[in-house]
Amino acid sequence: MSEFIIVFVTVASPDEGERLARALVEERLAACVNRLRAVQSVYRWQGQVEQSEEELLIIKTKRDLFGRLKKRVQQLHSYSVPEILALPILEGSESYLRWLEEELSGGGG
């Protein structure tokens, strides 16, 4: 099961979230992208503590697609340093993981 990962990416707006989510799924770099709106982020940027409202993308994919996914996010993203963090999926329902595999390999419906 360690072949599947979840990738977190924050974006500046719902429009950017929609654009990235659609591109990643259409290009089969992600099987599914959940979009959580109105995430409040507090962070240090260029020596200042900042706060902004962002959208969080939760991307389901495979570890071997991460390099391509990361590159595509960097191409499409408005931030100079986008958050792109991957975590392993340790467990999951067999039927959902089968669906992930099918969608990421091009065999899904």
Biopython code that builds the backbone (N, CA, C, O; Angstrom):
import numpy as np
from Bio.PDB.StructureBuilder import StructureBuilder

atoms = [
    (1, "MET", "N", (0.796, -1.191, 0.000)),
    (1, "MET", "CA", (0.000, 0.000, 0.000)),
    (1, "MET", "C", (0.849, 1.269, 0.000)),
    (1, "MET", "O", (0.319, 2.354, -0.243)),
    (2, "SER", "N", (2.124, 1.164, 0.261)),
    (2, "SER", "CA", (2.967, 2.350, 0.345)),
    (2, "SER", "C", (3.136, 3.040, -1.005)),
    (2, "SER", "O", (3.727, 4.118, -1.069)),
    (3, "GLU", "N", (2.631, 2.442, -2.084)),
    (3, "GLU", "CA", (2.746, 3.094, -3.380)),
    (3, "GLU", "C", (1.814, 4.292, -3.519)),
    (3, "GLU", "O", (2.051, 5.150, -4.369)),
    (4, "PHE", "N", (0.769, 4.371, -2.713)),
    (4, "PHE", "CA", (-0.176, 5.478, -2.786)),
    (4, "PHE", "C", (0.195, 6.562, -1.782)),
    (4, "PHE", "O", (0.648, 6.277, -0.674)),
    (5, "ILE", "N", (-0.008, 7.821, -2.200)),
    (5, "ILE", "CA", (0.312, 8.955, -1.338)),
    (5, "ILE", "C", (-0.799, 9.988, -1.409)),
    (5, "ILE", "O", (-1.615, 9.989, -2.331)),
    (6, "ILE", "N", (-0.813, 10.872, -0.408)),
    (6, "ILE", "CA", (-1.666, 12.050, -0.404)),
    (6, "ILE", "C", (-0.737, 13.251, -0.449)),
    (6, "ILE", "O", (0.236, 13.324, 0.302)),
    (7, "VAL", "N", (-1.039, 14.184, -1.329)),
    (7, "VAL", "CA", (-0.227, 15.387, -1.486)),
    (7, "VAL", "C", (-1.079, 16.592, -1.102)),
    (7, "VAL", "O", (-2.205, 16.748, -1.574)),
    (8, "PHE", "N", (-0.529, 17.435, -0.242)),
    (8, "PHE", "CA", (-1.185, 18.675, 0.158)),
    (8, "PHE", "C", (-0.575, 19.832, -0.626)),
    (8, "PHE", "O", (0.646, 19.962, -0.717)),
    (9, "VAL", "N", (-1.440, 20.666, -1.189)),
    (9, "VAL", "CA", (-1.012, 21.865, -1.904)),
    (9, "VAL", "C", (-1.983, 22.978, -1.515)),
    (9, "VAL", "O", (-3.196, 22.799, -1.617)),
    (10, "THR", "N", (-1.466, 24.122, -1.072)),
    (10, "THR", "CA", (-2.327, 25.278, -0.839)),
    (10, "THR", "C", (-2.248, 26.196, -2.051)),
    (10, "THR", "O", (-1.210, 26.310, -2.703)),
    (11, "VAL", "N", (-3.374, 26.846, -2.336)),
    (11, "VAL", "CA", (-3.452, 27.769, -3.468)),
    (11, "VAL", "C", (-4.091, 29.073, -3.010)),
    (11, "VAL", "O", (-4.736, 29.126, -1.963)),
    (12, "ALA", "N", (-3.907, 30.115, -3.798)),
    (12, "ALA", "CA", (-4.331, 31.450, -3.400)),
    (12, "ALA", "C", (-5.826, 31.713, -3.564)),
    (12, "ALA", "O", (-6.377, 32.599, -2.911)),
    (13, "SER", "N", (-6.490, 30.938, -4.445)),
    (13, "SER", "CA", (-7.894, 31.255, -4.732)),
    (13, "SER", "C", (-8.639, 30.016, -5.202)),
    (13, "SER", "O", (-8.020, 29.036, -5.615)),
    (14, "PRO", "N", (-9.971, 30.055, -5.140)),
    (14, "PRO", "CA", (-10.768, 28.952, -5.686)),
    (14, "PRO", "C", (-10.528, 28.749, -7.182)),
    (14, "PRO", "O", (-10.524, 27.609, -7.647)),
    (15, "ASP", "N", (-10.332, 29.808, -7.933)),
    (15, "ASP", "CA", (-10.066, 29.664, -9.370)),
    (15, "ASP", "C", (-8.773, 28.885, -9.613)),
    (15, "ASP", "O", (-8.711, 28.016, -10.483)),
    (16, "GLU", "N", (-7.750, 29.209, -8.834)),
    (16, "GLU", "CA", (-6.484, 28.492, -8.973)),
    (16, "GLU", "C", (-6.645, 27.037, -8.536)),
    (16, "GLU", "O", (-6.083, 26.138, -9.162)),
    (17, "GLY", "N", (-7.401, 26.799, -7.475)),
    (17, "GLY", "CA", (-7.660, 25.436, -7.023)),
    (17, "GLY", "C", (-8.370, 24.620, -8.088)),
    (17, "GLY", "O", (-8.006, 23.470, -8.337)),
    (18, "GLU", "N", (-9.367, 25.198, -8.709)),
    (18, "GLU", "CA", (-10.114, 24.523, -9.779)),
    (18, "GLU", "C", (-9.192, 24.188, -10.946)),
    (18, "GLU", "O", (-9.216, 23.074, -11.469)),
    (19, "ARG", "N", (-8.386, 25.155, -11.345)),
    (19, "ARG", "CA", (-7.472, 24.960, -12.492)),
    (19, "ARG", "C", (-6.468, 23.849, -12.221)),
    (19, "ARG", "O", (-6.262, 22.981, -13.070)),
    (20, "LEU", "N", (-5.842, 23.867, -11.049)),
    (20, "LEU", "CA", (-4.868, 22.836, -10.707)),
    (20, "LEU", "C", (-5.530, 21.464, -10.563)),
    (20, "LEU", "O", (-5.027, 20.475, -11.095)),
    (21, "ALA", "N", (-6.654, 21.401, -9.848)),
    (21, "ALA", "CA", (-7.340, 20.125, -9.636)),
    (21, "ALA", "C", (-7.717, 19.487, -10.968)),
    (21, "ALA", "O", (-7.456, 18.305, -11.192)),
    (22, "ARG", "N", (-8.323, 20.260, -11.838)),
    (22, "ARG", "CA", (-8.745, 19.724, -13.145)),
    (22, "ARG", "C", (-7.557, 19.253, -13.971)),
    (22, "ARG", "O", (-7.608, 18.178, -14.569)),
    (23, "ALA", "N", (-6.497, 20.036, -14.011)),
    (23, "ALA", "CA", (-5.317, 19.655, -14.797)),
    (23, "ALA", "C", (-4.722, 18.347, -14.282)),
    (23, "ALA", "O", (-4.384, 17.465, -15.072)),
    (24, "LEU", "N", (-4.593, 18.217, -12.973)),
    (24, "LEU", "CA", (-3.958, 17.018, -12.405)),
    (24, "LEU", "C", (-4.791, 15.767, -12.655)),
    (24, "LEU", "O", (-4.241, 14.704, -12.944)),
    (25, "VAL", "N", (-6.110, 15.884, -12.547)),
    (25, "VAL", "CA", (-6.974, 14.727, -12.796)),
    (25, "VAL", "C", (-7.032, 14.420, -14.295)),
    (25, "VAL", "O", (-6.929, 13.259, -14.691)),
    (26, "GLU", "N", (-7.193, 15.440, -15.123)),
    (26, "GLU", "CA", (-7.241, 15.216, -16.573)),
    (26, "GLU", "C", (-5.964, 14.578, -17.097)),
    (26, "GLU", "O", (-6.009, 13.756, -18.013)),
    (27, "GLU", "N", (-4.826, 14.951, -16.521)),
    (27, "GLU", "CA", (-3.531, 14.413, -16.960)),
    (27, "GLU", "C", (-3.178, 13.101, -16.261)),
    (27, "GLU", "O", (-2.084, 12.569, -16.453)),
    (28, "ARG", "N", (-4.102, 12.577, -15.451)),
    (28, "ARG", "CA", (-3.928, 11.327, -14.694)),
    (28, "ARG", "C", (-2.722, 11.346, -13.756)),
    (28, "ARG", "O", (-2.113, 10.310, -13.487)),
    (29, "LEU", "N", (-2.387, 12.543, -13.263)),
    (29, "LEU", "CA", (-1.375, 12.657, -12.222)),
    (29, "LEU", "C", (-2.027, 12.508, -10.851)),
    (29, "LEU", "O", (-1.342, 12.289, -9.852)),
    (30, "ALA", "N", (-3.348, 12.628, -10.809)),
    (30, "ALA", "CA", (-4.133, 12.449, -9.582)),
    (30, "ALA", "C", (-5.416, 11.720, -9.951)),
    (30, "ALA", "O", (-5.989, 11.947, -11.016)),
    (31, "ALA", "N", (-5.861, 10.834, -9.052)),
    (31, "ALA", "CA", (-7.145, 10.169, -9.259)),
    (31, "ALA", "C", (-8.276, 11.047, -8.748)),
    (31, "ALA", "O", (-9.382, 11.021, -9.288)),
    (32, "CYS", "N", (-7.997, 11.828, -7.703)),
    (32, "CYS", "CA", (-9.013, 12.653, -7.059)),
    (32, "CYS", "C", (-8.323, 13.812, -6.352)),
    (32, "CYS", "O", (-7.241, 13.657, -5.784)),
    (33, "VAL", "N", (-8.963, 14.970, -6.395)),
    (33, "VAL", "CA", (-8.479, 16.134, -5.652)),
    (33, "VAL", "C", (-9.654, 16.704, -4.865)),
    (33, "VAL", "O", (-10.659, 17.114, -5.446)),
    (34, "ASN", "N", (-9.524, 16.727, -3.546)),
    (34, "ASN", "CA", (-10.505, 17.396, -2.694)),
    (34, "ASN", "C", (-10.053, 18.825, -2.501)),
    (34, "ASN", "O", (-8.864, 19.094, -2.327)),
    (35, "ARG", "N", (-11.017, 19.752, -2.534)),
    (35, "ARG", "CA", (-10.725, 21.174, -2.376)),
    (35, "ARG", "C", (-11.407, 21.683, -1.116)),
    (35, "ARG", "O", (-12.635, 21.677, -1.019)),
    (36, "LEU", "N", (-10.612, 22.119, -0.159)),
    (36, "LEU", "CA", (-11.141, 22.684, 1.076)),
    (36, "LEU", "C", (-10.967, 24.192, 1.032)),
    (36, "LEU", "O", (-9.849, 24.707, 1.017)),
    (37, "ARG", "N", (-12.080, 24.878, 1.013)),
    (37, "ARG", "CA", (-12.041, 26.332, 0.896)),
    (37, "ARG", "C", (-11.874, 27.002, 2.247)),
    (37, "ARG", "O", (-12.129, 26.408, 3.294)),
    (38, "ALA", "N", (-11.445, 28.236, 2.198)),
    (38, "ALA", "CA", (-11.343, 29.103, 3.372)),
    (38, "ALA", "C", (-10.463, 28.527, 4.472)),
    (38, "ALA", "O", (-10.845, 28.518, 5.642)),
    (39, "VAL", "N", (-9.293, 28.049, 4.095)),
    (39, "VAL", "CA", (-8.292, 27.610, 5.066)),
    (39, "VAL", "C", (-7.501, 28.849, 5.490)),
    (39, "VAL", "O", (-6.980, 29.574, 4.643)),
    (40, "GLN", "N", (-7.414, 29.089, 6.788)),
    (40, "GLN", "CA", (-6.663, 30.228, 7.302)),
    (40, "GLN", "C", (-5.219, 29.793, 7.550)),
    (40, "GLN", "O", (-4.971, 28.887, 8.346)),
    (41, "SER", "N", (-4.288, 30.422, 6.887)),
    (41, "SER", "CA", (-2.874, 30.075, 7.024)),
    (41, "SER", "C", (-2.117, 31.210, 7.713)),
    (41, "SER", "O", (-2.266, 32.380, 7.359)),
    (42, "VAL", "N", (-1.309, 30.844, 8.695)),
    (42, "VAL", "CA", (-0.409, 31.786, 9.369)),
    (42, "VAL", "C", (0.999, 31.250, 9.148)),
    (42, "VAL", "O", (1.269, 30.080, 9.421)),
    (43, "TYR", "N", (1.900, 32.100, 8.653)),
    (43, "TYR", "CA", (3.230, 31.634, 8.260)),
    (43, "TYR", "C", (4.196, 32.819, 8.256)),
    (43, "TYR", "O", (3.789, 33.980, 8.249)),
    (44, "ARG", "N", (5.472, 32.492, 8.261)),
    (44, "ARG", "CA", (6.502, 33.524, 8.153)),
    (44, "ARG", "C", (6.957, 33.557, 6.700)),
    (44, "ARG", "O", (7.296, 32.526, 6.119)),
    (45, "TRP", "N", (6.960, 34.762, 6.117)),
    (45, "TRP", "CA", (7.391, 34.922, 4.732)),
    (45, "TRP", "C", (8.219, 36.189, 4.626)),
    (45, "TRP", "O", (7.748, 37.282, 4.938)),
    (46, "GLN", "N", (9.461, 36.030, 4.180)),
    (46, "GLN", "CA", (10.389, 37.140, 3.997)),
    (46, "GLN", "C", (10.509, 37.991, 5.251)),
    (46, "GLN", "O", (10.488, 39.220, 5.193)),
    (47, "GLY", "N", (10.638, 37.301, 6.407)),
    (47, "GLY", "CA", (10.878, 37.956, 7.678)),
    (47, "GLY", "C", (9.654, 38.494, 8.392)),
    (47, "GLY", "O", (9.771, 39.041, 9.489)),
    (48, "GLN", "N", (8.485, 38.351, 7.793)),
    (48, "GLN", "CA", (7.254, 38.873, 8.389)),
    (48, "GLN", "C", (6.273, 37.731, 8.663)),
    (48, "GLN", "O", (6.205, 36.766, 7.902)),
    (49, "VAL", "N", (5.515, 37.850, 9.754)),
    (49, "VAL", "CA", (4.444, 36.899, 10.005)),
    (49, "VAL", "C", (3.243, 37.351, 9.190)),
    (49, "VAL", "O", (2.776, 38.483, 9.320)),
    (50, "GLU", "N", (2.754, 36.457, 8.354)),
    (50, "GLU", "CA", (1.654, 36.755, 7.442)),
    (50, "GLU", "C", (0.452, 35.887, 7.784)),
    (50, "GLU", "O", (0.592, 34.849, 8.431)),
    (51, "GLN", "N", (-0.709, 36.306, 7.356)),
    (51, "GLN", "CA", (-1.921, 35.508, 7.482)),
    (51, "GLN", "C", (-2.714, 35.691, 6.195)),
    (51, "GLN", "O", (-2.863, 36.807, 5.698)),
    (52, "SER", "N", (-3.220, 34.583, 5.663)),
    (52, "SER", "CA", (-4.019, 34.682, 4.447)),
    (52, "SER", "C", (-5.040, 33.560, 4.397)),
    (52, "SER", "O", (-4.904, 32.528, 5.055)),
    (53, "GLU", "N", (-6.061, 33.797, 3.595)),
    (53, "GLU", "CA", (-7.061, 32.763, 3.341)),
    (53, "GLU", "C", (-6.657, 32.055, 2.064)),
    (53, "GLU", "O", (-6.433, 32.686, 1.030)),
    (54, "GLU", "N", (-6.567, 30.737, 2.148)),
    (54, "GLU", "CA", (-6.162, 29.929, 1.009)),
    (54, "GLU", "C", (-7.158, 28.791, 0.817)),
    (54, "GLU", "O", (-8.086, 28.615, 1.607)),
    (55, "GLU", "N", (-6.949, 28.039, -0.227)),
    (55, "GLU", "CA", (-7.688, 26.800, -0.445)),
    (55, "GLU", "C", (-6.673, 25.673, -0.357)),
    (55, "GLU", "O", (-5.560, 25.791, -0.869)),
    (56, "LEU", "N", (-7.059, 24.577, 0.292)),
    (56, "LEU", "CA", (-6.181, 23.412, 0.432)),
    (56, "LEU", "C", (-6.630, 22.325, -0.518)),
    (56, "LEU", "O", (-7.796, 21.933, -0.522)),
    (57, "LEU", "N", (-5.697, 21.837, -1.325)),
    (57, "LEU", "CA", (-5.952, 20.703, -2.209)),
    (57, "LEU", "C", (-5.411, 19.447, -1.546)),
    (57, "LEU", "O", (-4.266, 19.418, -1.095)),
    (58, "ILE", "N", (-6.230, 18.418, -1.489)),
    (58, "ILE", "CA", (-5.822, 17.105, -0.977)),
    (58, "ILE", "C", (-5.846, 16.173, -2.183)),
    (58, "ILE", "O", (-6.911, 15.824, -2.692)),
    (59, "ILE", "N", (-4.672, 15.780, -2.626)),
    (59, "ILE", "CA", (-4.486, 15.079, -3.895)),
    (59, "ILE", "C", (-4.134, 13.622, -3.636)),
    (59, "ILE", "O", (-3.182, 13.332, -2.912)),
    (60, "LYS", "N", (-4.904, 12.694, -4.227)),
    (60, "LYS", "CA", (-4.612, 11.274, -4.102)),
    (60, "LYS", "C", (-3.914, 10.792, -5.368)),
    (60, "LYS", "O", (-4.424, 10.957, -6.476)),
    (61, "THR", "N", (-2.727, 10.187, -5.181)),
    (61, "THR", "CA", (-1.916, 9.761, -6.314)),
    (61, "THR", "C", (-1.001, 8.612, -5.898)),
    (61, "THR", "O", (-1.152, 8.040, -4.819)),
    (62, "LYS", "N", (-0.056, 8.290, -6.767)),
    (62, "LYS", "CA", (0.927, 7.243, -6.483)),
    (62, "LYS", "C", (2.306, 7.865, -6.327)),
    (62, "LYS", "O", (2.616, 8.899, -6.920)),
    (63, "ARG", "N", (3.117, 7.212, -5.521)),
    (63, "ARG", "CA", (4.468, 7.716, -5.253)),
    (63, "ARG", "C", (5.268, 7.905, -6.539)),
    (63, "ARG", "O", (5.994, 8.890, -6.672)),
    (64, "ASP", "N", (5.145, 6.977, -7.485)),
    (64, "ASP", "CA", (5.952, 7.091, -8.697)),
    (64, "ASP", "C", (5.491, 8.216, -9.630)),
    (64, "ASP", "O", (6.177, 8.524, -10.605)),
    (65, "LEU", "N", (4.341, 8.832, -9.346)),
    (65, "LEU", "CA", (3.887, 9.985, -10.119)),
    (65, "LEU", "C", (4.249, 11.317, -9.452)),
    (65, "LEU", "O", (4.019, 12.380, -10.028)),
    (66, "PHE", "N", (4.811, 11.262, -8.249)),
    (66, "PHE", "CA", (5.043, 12.485, -7.485)),
    (66, "PHE", "C", (5.944, 13.483, -8.215)),
    (66, "PHE", "O", (5.650, 14.678, -8.217)),
    (67, "GLY", "N", (7.013, 13.031, -8.821)),
    (67, "GLY", "CA", (7.922, 13.942, -9.520)),
    (67, "GLY", "C", (7.223, 14.719, -10.615)),
    (67, "GLY", "O", (7.403, 15.931, -10.730)),
    (68, "ARG", "N", (6.428, 14.037, -11.418)),
    (68, "ARG", "CA", (5.680, 14.695, -12.489)),
    (68, "ARG", "C", (4.601, 15.615, -11.926)),
    (68, "ARG", "O", (4.397, 16.718, -12.433)),
    (69, "LEU", "N", (3.910, 15.164, -10.877)),
    (69, "LEU", "CA", (2.880, 15.983, -10.242)),
    (69, "LEU", "C", (3.496, 17.261, -9.678)),
    (69, "LEU", "O", (2.965, 18.352, -9.884)),
    (70, "LYS", "N", (4.606, 17.128, -8.973)),
    (70, "LYS", "CA", (5.279, 18.293, -8.390)),
    (70, "LYS", "C", (5.678, 19.292, -9.474)),
    (70, "LYS", "O", (5.475, 20.496, -9.323)),
    (71, "LYS", "N", (6.236, 18.792, -10.547)),
    (71, "LYS", "CA", (6.652, 19.670, -11.644)),
    (71, "LYS", "C", (5.448, 20.395, -12.244)),
    (71, "LYS", "O", (5.526, 21.586, -12.543)),
    (72, "ARG", "N", (4.342, 19.683, -12.418)),
    (72, "ARG", "CA", (3.142, 20.285, -13.005)),
    (72, "ARG", "C", (2.546, 21.343, -12.073)),
    (72, "ARG", "O", (2.129, 22.408, -12.528)),
    (73, "VAL", "N", (2.508, 21.051, -10.774)),
    (73, "VAL", "CA", (2.014, 22.042, -9.810)),
    (73, "VAL", "C", (2.892, 23.290, -9.871)),
    (73, "VAL", "O", (2.373, 24.407, -9.885)),
    (74, "GLN", "N", (4.199, 23.118, -9.906)),
    (74, "GLN", "CA", (5.102, 24.267, -9.962)),
    (74, "GLN", "C", (4.879, 25.089, -11.237)),
    (74, "GLN", "O", (4.987, 26.315, -11.206)),
    (75, "GLN", "N", (4.570, 24.430, -12.353)),
    (75, "GLN", "CA", (4.312, 25.138, -13.607)),
    (75, "GLN", "C", (3.028, 25.961, -13.539)),
    (75, "GLN", "O", (2.968, 27.070, -14.070)),
    (76, "LEU", "N", (2.005, 25.416, -12.885)),
    (76, "LEU", "CA", (0.682, 26.040, -12.876)),
    (76, "LEU", "C", (0.442, 26.985, -11.706)),
    (76, "LEU", "O", (-0.482, 27.798, -11.748)),
    (77, "HIS", "N", (1.254, 26.890, -10.672)),
    (77, "HIS", "CA", (0.994, 27.587, -9.405)),
    (77, "HIS", "C", (1.411, 29.054, -9.464)),
    (77, "HIS", "O", (2.383, 29.411, -10.130)),
    (78, "SER", "N", (0.658, 29.897, -8.754)),
    (78, "SER", "CA", (0.965, 31.332, -8.720)),
    (78, "SER", "C", (2.052, 31.701, -7.703)),
    (78, "SER", "O", (2.643, 32.776, -7.804)),
    (79, "TYR", "N", (2.324, 30.823, -6.721)),
    (79, "TYR", "CA", (3.331, 31.139, -5.698)),
    (79, "TYR", "C", (4.732, 30.802, -6.204)),
    (79, "TYR", "O", (4.907, 29.858, -6.976)),
    (80, "SER", "N", (5.721, 31.570, -5.771)),
    (80, "SER", "CA", (7.112, 31.256, -6.119)),
    (80, "SER", "C", (7.607, 30.039, -5.335)),
    (80, "SER", "O", (8.491, 29.319, -5.800)),
    (81, "VAL", "N", (7.037, 29.808, -4.145)),
    (81, "VAL", "CA", (7.394, 28.652, -3.315)),
    (81, "VAL", "C", (6.091, 27.968, -2.863)),
    (81, "VAL", "O", (5.650, 28.164, -1.730)),
    (82, "PRO", "N", (5.477, 27.165, -3.747)),
    (82, "PRO", "CA", (4.230, 26.516, -3.360)),
    (82, "PRO", "C", (4.457, 25.387, -2.357)),
    (82, "PRO", "O", (5.481, 24.704, -2.378)),
    (83, "GLU", "N", (3.472, 25.213, -1.481)),
    (83, "GLU", "CA", (3.482, 24.065, -0.569)),
    (83, "GLU", "C", (3.134, 22.828, -1.381)),
    (83, "GLU", "O", (2.072, 22.764, -2.001)),
    (84, "ILE", "N", (4.033, 21.842, -1.379)),
    (84, "ILE", "CA", (3.796, 20.557, -2.039)),
    (84, "ILE", "C", (4.365, 19.502, -1.097)),
    (84, "ILE", "O", (5.570, 19.252, -1.097)),
    (85, "LEU", "N", (3.499, 18.882, -0.293)),
    (85, "LEU", "CA", (3.923, 17.924, 0.720)),
    (85, "LEU", "C", (3.245, 16.578, 0.493)),
    (85, "LEU", "O", (2.030, 16.522, 0.301)),
    (86, "ALA", "N", (4.010, 15.503, 0.514)),
    (86, "ALA", "CA", (3.455, 14.167, 0.284)),
    (86, "ALA", "C", (3.535, 13.324, 1.549)),
    (86, "ALA", "O", (4.541, 13.326, 2.257)),
    (87, "LEU", "N", (2.461, 12.611, 1.812)),
    (87, "LEU", "CA", (2.389, 11.674, 2.939)),
    (87, "LEU", "C", (1.962, 10.314, 2.420)),
    (87, "LEU", "O", (1.132, 10.237, 1.514)),
    (88, "PRO", "N", (2.509, 9.237, 2.973)),
    (88, "PRO", "CA", (2.109, 7.906, 2.518)),
    (88, "PRO", "C", (0.709, 7.543, 3.010)),
    (88, "PRO", "O", (0.288, 7.963, 4.088)),
    (89, "ILE", "N", (0.007, 6.770, 2.218)),
    (89, "ILE", "CA", (-1.250, 6.170, 2.648)),
    (89, "ILE", "C", (-0.880, 4.815, 3.237)),
    (89, "ILE", "O", (-0.440, 3.924, 2.511)),
    (90, "LEU", "N", (-1.049, 4.654, 4.524)),
    (90, "LEU", "CA", (-0.637, 3.426, 5.199)),
    (90, "LEU", "C", (-1.681, 2.328, 5.098)),
    (90, "LEU", "O", (-1.339, 1.150, 4.995)),
    (91, "GLU", "N", (-2.932, 2.702, 5.125)),
    (91, "GLU", "CA", (-4.028, 1.743, 5.044)),
    (91, "GLU", "C", (-5.167, 2.382, 4.267)),
    (91, "GLU", "O", (-5.217, 3.604, 4.127)),
    (92, "GLY", "N", (-6.084, 1.558, 3.760)),
    (92, "GLY", "CA", (-7.251, 2.070, 3.060)),
    (92, "GLY", "C", (-8.148, 0.932, 2.638)),
    (92, "GLY", "O", (-7.737, -0.228, 2.643)),
    (93, "SER", "N", (-9.363, 1.258, 2.274)),
    (93, "SER", "CA", (-10.271, 0.203, 1.817)),
    (93, "SER", "C", (-9.752, -0.337, 0.486)),
    (93, "SER", "O", (-9.300, 0.416, -0.376)),
    (94, "GLU", "N", (-9.829, -1.645, 0.344)),
    (94, "GLU", "CA", (-9.307, -2.288, -0.869)),
    (94, "GLU", "C", (-10.002, -1.783, -2.119)),
    (94, "GLU", "O", (-9.360, -1.580, -3.149)),
    (95, "SER", "N", (-11.313, -1.579, -2.038)),
    (95, "SER", "CA", (-12.044, -1.130, -3.222)),
    (95, "SER", "C", (-11.615, 0.288, -3.629)),
    (95, "SER", "O", (-11.493, 0.575, -4.820)),
    (96, "TYR", "N", (-11.389, 1.165, -2.659)),
    (96, "TYR", "CA", (-10.950, 2.526, -2.980)),
    (96, "TYR", "C", (-9.542, 2.505, -3.564)),
    (96, "TYR", "O", (-9.271, 3.214, -4.534)),
    (97, "LEU", "N", (-8.656, 1.721, -3.004)),
    (97, "LEU", "CA", (-7.291, 1.649, -3.516)),
    (97, "LEU", "C", (-7.257, 1.041, -4.917)),
    (97, "LEU", "O", (-6.436, 1.439, -5.744)),
    (98, "ARG", "N", (-8.139, 0.086, -5.190)),
    (98, "ARG", "CA", (-8.263, -0.470, -6.542)),
    (98, "ARG", "C", (-8.704, 0.623, -7.516)),
    (98, "ARG", "O", (-8.179, 0.736, -8.624)),
    (99, "TRP", "N", (-9.679, 1.426, -7.079)),
    (99, "TRP", "CA", (-10.154, 2.523, -7.914)),
    (99, "TRP", "C", (-9.023, 3.518, -8.192)),
    (99, "TRP", "O", (-8.861, 3.970, -9.326)),
    (100, "LEU", "N", (-8.237, 3.864, -7.156)),
    (100, "LEU", "CA", (-7.091, 4.757, -7.357)),
    (100, "LEU", "C", (-6.168, 4.199, -8.444)),
    (100, "LEU", "O", (-5.777, 4.908, -9.371)),
    (101, "GLU", "N", (-5.836, 2.934, -8.311)),
    (101, "GLU", "CA", (-4.933, 2.281, -9.274)),
    (101, "GLU", "C", (-5.498, 2.358, -10.685)),
    (101, "GLU", "O", (-4.776, 2.685, -11.627)),
    (102, "GLU", "N", (-6.780, 2.060, -10.833)),
    (102, "GLU", "CA", (-7.402, 2.088, -12.155)),
    (102, "GLU", "C", (-7.371, 3.484, -12.762)),
    (102, "GLU", "O", (-7.050, 3.640, -13.940)),
    (103, "GLU", "N", (-7.696, 4.486, -11.979)),
    (103, "GLU", "CA", (-7.738, 5.854, -12.492)),
    (103, "GLU", "C", (-6.352, 6.391, -12.847)),
    (103, "GLU", "O", (-6.196, 7.140, -13.811)),
    (104, "LEU", "N", (-5.371, 6.009, -12.076)),
    (104, "LEU", "CA", (-4.015, 6.515, -12.305)),
    (104, "LEU", "C", (-3.313, 5.767, -13.439)),
    (104, "LEU", "O", (-2.353, 6.275, -14.020)),
    (105, "SER", "N", (-3.785, 4.577, -13.747)),
    (105, "SER", "CA", (-3.167, 3.803, -14.830)),
    (105, "SER", "C", (-3.913, 3.973, -16.143)),
    (105, "SER", "O", (-3.472, 3.465, -17.174)),
    (106, "GLY", "N", (-5.031, 4.676, -16.121)),
    (106, "GLY", "CA", (-5.778, 4.903, -17.356)),
    (106, "GLY", "C", (-6.834, 3.862, -17.628)),
    (106, "GLY", "O", (-7.485, 3.906, -18.672)),
    (107, "GLY", "N", (-7.026, 2.909, -16.703)),
    (107, "GLY", "CA", (-7.988, 1.844, -16.935)),
    (107, "GLY", "C", (-9.362, 2.108, -16.363)),
    (107, "GLY", "O", (-10.264, 1.284, -16.512)),
    (108, "GLY", "N", (-9.539, 3.256, -15.704)),
    (108, "GLY", "CA", (-10.822, 3.546, -15.063)),
    (108, "GLY", "C", (-11.882, 3.991, -16.052)),
    (108, "GLY", "O", (-11.608, 4.256, -17.222)),
    (109, "GLY", "N", (-13.115, 4.066, -15.534)),
    (109, "GLY", "CA", (-14.234, 4.424, -16.383)),
    (109, "GLY", "C", (-14.563, 5.837, -16.264)),
    (109, "GLY", "O", (-15.492, 6.311, -16.918)),
]
sb = StructureBuilder()
sb.init_structure("model")
sb.init_model(0)
sb.init_chain("A")
sb.init_seg("    ")
for serial, (resi, resn, name, xyz) in enumerate(atoms, 1):
    if name == "N":
        sb.init_residue(resn, " ", resi, " ")
    sb.init_atom(name, np.array(xyz, "f"), 0.0, 1.0, " ", f" {name:<3s}", serial, name[0])
structure = sb.get_structure()
